[in-house]
Amino acid sequence: MARSRIVRRFSRICGHFPQAQLAESEGVCRLVEDAGLFGRGIPWVGAHVFTATQRSRMSIWTLDHQLASAAKALRVSAGTTGVMI
């Protein structure tokens, strides 16, 4: 009973977040090539996130150093607020 209540509440909260546009593989490949992401340790999922973020004119926040560096270079970084060790 409590689990279903938590799931319903979470679903309601998530409905208020902005939705990013989906990134097609062709657009992701183009971004990887154009932005020089190949060989920088950015996973395929991360490249999809960057592409969707750019298309949706949004920003992302991460504590992952490689993703943060690439996000800053792509001008989609929301910045960081501290260091997690």
Residue pairs with C-beta under 8 A, 6 or more apart in sequence:
18 56
18 58
19 56
20 52
20 53
20 55
20 56
20 58
21 52
21 55
21 56
22 52
23 48
23 49
23 51
23 52
23 55
27 51
27 55
28 44
28 47
28 48
28 51
31 37
31 47
31 50
31 51
31 54
31 74
32 38
32 42
32 47
35 50
35 70
35 73
35 74
37 47
37 50
37 70
40 66
40 69
40 70
41 66
42 50
42 66
42 67
42 70
46 67
46 70
49 60
50 60
50 70
50 71
50 74
50 76
52 58
53 59
53 60
53 71
53 74
53 76
54 74
54 76
58 76
59 71
59 76
59 77
59 78
60 67
60 71
60 76
60 77
60 78
61 77
61 78
61 79
61 80
62 68
62 71
62 80
63 80
63 83
63 84
68 77
68 80
71 77
